[in-house]
Amino acid sequence: MKIEVEMKVVYKRDTHPVKAVAVVILDDSFAIHNVKVVDNGSGPFLSMPSLRGRDGKWRSVCHPMNNEFRKELQEKVLEAYWAE
C-alpha cells in the first residue's frame, strides 16, 4: 500500500503534547485528515482522528485494523514529522 503523508501544521512549542497535524493519503484513493503526532513525555506516537460522542467519550473516526498496519502507518507519519 502506498502511504503519503502531508504535514499541515508542526508546533514548535514544548508545552503542548500535540506536536503536528497531518493528512495521510492511502493509494492515491483515500485521505485521512487530522492525524496527530502526540508526545506526552514517553516519545511521539500517532493519534488517529476522533470525535466526542453524546456520552462525552472519545471514539476513533477511523483506525488501523491490525498492529502491522498501525506500525507501518506510524513509521511513515513520524518519518514525515522528523523531516520537517
Helices and strands as residue ranges (DSSP letters): E 3-10, E 18-26, E 30-38, E 45-47, E 50-52, E 58-60, H 67-83
